């Protein structure tokens, strides 16, 4: 509301005059004149103007007209015309009380929320340089675990909200952009276009998304056009990055020679070059493959408009040259949005979004950076590349990948387009109809060239590959919204119909036999492979949501959704999902007298969400008609899937409670949440006998539970005219447990619930395994337990458990790997994870830092099986022992590593808990120093210059490249992947960045 309004008459005017006149005036606030305030005549939207830079305005109006004053950051105000001069004082909006949170289908005041959610503003996201929206969330929200994957340019991360709620492998949350459901990834959205991200976590906030909300929901709100004069904003950042190899250090030539010389059976080493001269052969494969990478990011936005028409245009460019040579990534973004209000009751909101992503790939081998011998050089004494399997190499069975990189390469491009035609119709003051209509199209192409002279192409006289993938996704949502207030009662709600469908096509072609340099399919002499596929699915939904508030003290919310999906047969085509929640703003009670408490709200919610199979048609018996299905040149069909028409929805029921509170004049803020998530009818591909060619089928097989808590605490420690210092900490804890599992048939023919052994998802033969067993977490490792080194002879040892004659289990040690007992050992998920951030400002300087941490998880470091193998692998380099590690040399040594032998067959490097390590870490994700210039006299609204360092240090005892859990890439189209919790032999290291940038607004 305005602080005050001053009215004055320059001449005598009758109160009920009806003639038109020119009304002039000024608009100010506590900070002085307010520019770009929209002044309009109520009921006549075509009559409007804006205040100039001194806050002055002039408009045609008659006595009795109501003038409406609106401006960003201020409360709206109305004033009745009673003369020709009008002076208005606006009051800045009270964000603490009026902050609006976007939850996808609706917006609510923060104090009215009954659910658990976390809002991360766009400014909080942009402390790191990445094209990945997923990675920007890291350490920003409690209960949200973000794994960045690798530092390869364009790499996307994986996001897990409140633990793994399914066994089907899908952990990604649902992404919603400006009210449009876009799926399990946000696509190529420009991070600089983001106004805010809202993470929906509990039943009250996710149940409205039904079968798509089982893994949580992330709602992205992009920047909207605003009323006001046209503004131009330009932001840029440029800098360099270097690889950070963590705690891994590989041996140089001298160290590797000394290591071989220390082998117990060093006399058995007999390869031709085995002599002391190897100490002087020291080629650095790491230095060969790496360089100082370069990153640049530029963004331009233009926006402005009147009450009738507002426009927003954004252009973005991101380019990164990888710190591993030969891999370059770039992306172009464009976004155009408009808000057009031709009539008081009609608002039209069209938008067009486009992105182009490209990769040029001649990347040097990441595996070779670690595995190649320092004794072997890719160049001869004249600097020429040596051929494959060069007889001058110690490991002359290996190829020289640089030889192929003379010619071989690949490139891919991805185009993404999304268009919206949305509109709102205001039917009454309390009833609105909204329509969201979206079309999304994506096309991806990857082309590869393998020269006839290369190792990869010599056997087929060269190869060309061409892969095409395109999909279209349609989305429409028709919503009827109600918002009615009377006395102390407020009721808001919605009733909606939603439809979403998807269709895709792939084409995968290989051609062989080419003349060097020809890179079109017309040049091949014969096809090698021709494949293609089409997929389609559809979901339709009916949903409703009702929110009731009494006197801002007591809130209740009820939501219901009915989903129908093509993934299920007629027996379970539709699923129903619901939530009920409530909240109590205690601080509004008359009896509440704690002056040091500003706000205190208690929340509780219960409801359900669901999940569908990752397969599109698990309800049908499917037959494969492809090249392998034919016989003797004749086409044929083979059964590939046994359908399950009774397959039904996996459902997760979540109960949760929380407290939100602020203290000491809002300088201390806290949020505490506790939840229990029970998943029933778990979807899983159950192994079956492969007699007829089918090895698994989809079934609902059991139940699992996630319990946890989340804490967010923040405080403004110093707050005065010159200084400001704040600190925020968030903590997440989740405990997972499998409750029920399907029965399997034993050797005696009986059926019972038995542990099921599964892989770790790394797709590496000989890597770790997991066990699915009721009562244990679903990410429990299953392997032999390492018992250390026998001090008498240096042999590796494992634990063996046997049952004695009295029926008691007896635990002993053995040096026979086959005799060791397989057992459950640790879990992958951390006990605690989160982030710590701080912001310090002094006058026009600002300093900010963000830390991320994880405690209590395990990671299987498979790379040590190859690079810390006690001499078992004699065709690859070895890592140096970390501080605190020691190698057994003589009887009586208490060592961490067994005796080393050439061609060691003691099995010490086989899968066991020897390589299962804690991945606890504390990482400084970003440190930023900035300065804000005051240049209003040059018509520059704002200029900020800043320097940023990213991944400056990581504190961890993990012996691998990076303690943050790596990913298994899904495919070339999406560079993210699934959490695997196992580190393979080829990990693209994290990079340490140093960036300079500035933001300027006109």
Secondary structure, 3 states (H helix, E strand, C coil): CCCEEEEECCCCCCCCCCCEEEEEEEEEECCEECCCCEEEECCEEEEEEECCCCCEEEEEEECCCEEEEECCCECCEEEECCCCEEEEECCECCHHHHCEEECCCCEEEHHHCCCCEEEEEHHHHCCCCCCCHHHHCCCCCCCEEEECCCCCCCCCCEEEECCCCCCCCCCCCEEEECCEEEECCCCCCCHHHEEEEEEECCHHHHHHHHHHCCCCEEEEEECCCCCEEEEEEEEEEEEEEEEECCCCCECCHHHHHHHHHCCCCHHHCCCCCCCHHHHHCCCCHHHHHECCEEEEEEEEEEEEECCCEEEEEEEEEEEEECCECCEEEEEEEEEEEEEEEEECCEEEEEEEEEEEEEEEECCCCHHHHHHCCCCCCCECCCCCECCCCCCCCCCCCCCCHHHHHCCCEEEEEEEEEEEEEEEEEECCCCEEEEEEEEEEEEEEEEEEEECCCCCCCHHHCCEEEEEEEEEEEEEEEEEEEEEEEECCEEEEEEEEEEEEEEEEEEEEEEEECCCCCCCCHHHCCEEEEEEEEEEEEEEEEEEEEEEEEECCCEEEEEEEEEEEECCCCHHHCEEEEEEEEEEEEHHHCCCCCCCCEEEEEEEEEEEEEEECCCCCCCCCCEEECCHHHCECCECCCEEEECCCCCCCCEEEEEEEEEEEEEECCCCEEEEEEEEEEEEECCEEEEECCCCCCCCEEEEECCEEEEEEEEEEEEEEEEECCCEEEEEEEEEEEEEEEEEECCEEECCCCCEEECCEEEECCCCCCCCCEEEECCCCCCCEEEEECEEEECCCCCCEEEEEEEECCCCCEEEEEECCHHHCCEEEEEECCCCEEEEEEEEEEECCEEEEEEEEEEECCEEEECHHHHHCCCCCCCCCCCECCCCCCCECCCCCCCCCECCCCCCCCCCCCCCEHHHEEECCEEEEEEEEEEEEECCHHHCCCEEEEEEEEECCCEECCCCCCCCCCCEEECCCCCCCEEECCEECCCCCCEEEEEEEEEEEEC
